[in-house]
Amino acid sequence: MAKIEEIRDDEAESIENIDELVDYSGVRQKLQQQPEPEVLEIGEVFGAVLHIIPFSFLYLLMDLLVSAQYNSWPTFTQEAKQMAKAVPLITVIIFYYGCNMYTYSHPLR
């Protein structure tokens, strides 16, 4: 595959339009060979689940410790309702951060 800089002057004169130049350099074939990115990869979902589970249990532990601090132990149904409210929010935060973690450069990396 020839780069545009490697094309000699006599070859450049014989190439009449930009399509011939692109075909000659091999850029078009290289672009056609690259696969299109998938919308959602299974690795992103698996990585998000690996973070959602521990953070949900951390929230549960903190909620129980705060309840114990005030000496009022919640019932299982109360705690289940509280977790049903909190886990979707934890999921959105972790999945959003996980999807964009490698897209944008972080100042500490």
C-alpha positions, 0 to 999 in steps of 0.5 A: 500500500503506497502512502500519498507521500510515496507517490512519485511525481510522474505517477502523480501526473498520471492520476487525474482525480482524487478518486484515483489517488485514494484508490491508488494509496489504498486508503479506501480499502483500509476504511472498508476493512475496519468493522463498525463499532457495536452499539453496546458491547457485552464487556461493558455490561459485564463490567457494569454489573461487576460494579453495581453489585458491590456498590448496592451491597455497600449502600445496604450496609450503610443504610443498616448502619445508619438505622442501627445508629438510631436504634431503629431496625427496618423490616425486610420490606422497608429495606427492599423498598429502599433498595428498589429506589436506590439500585436503579440510580446506582446502576445509571451512575455506574453504567454512565461512568463505566461507558465513558471511562475510556472514552474521555481522558481523565486528568489523573491517568 
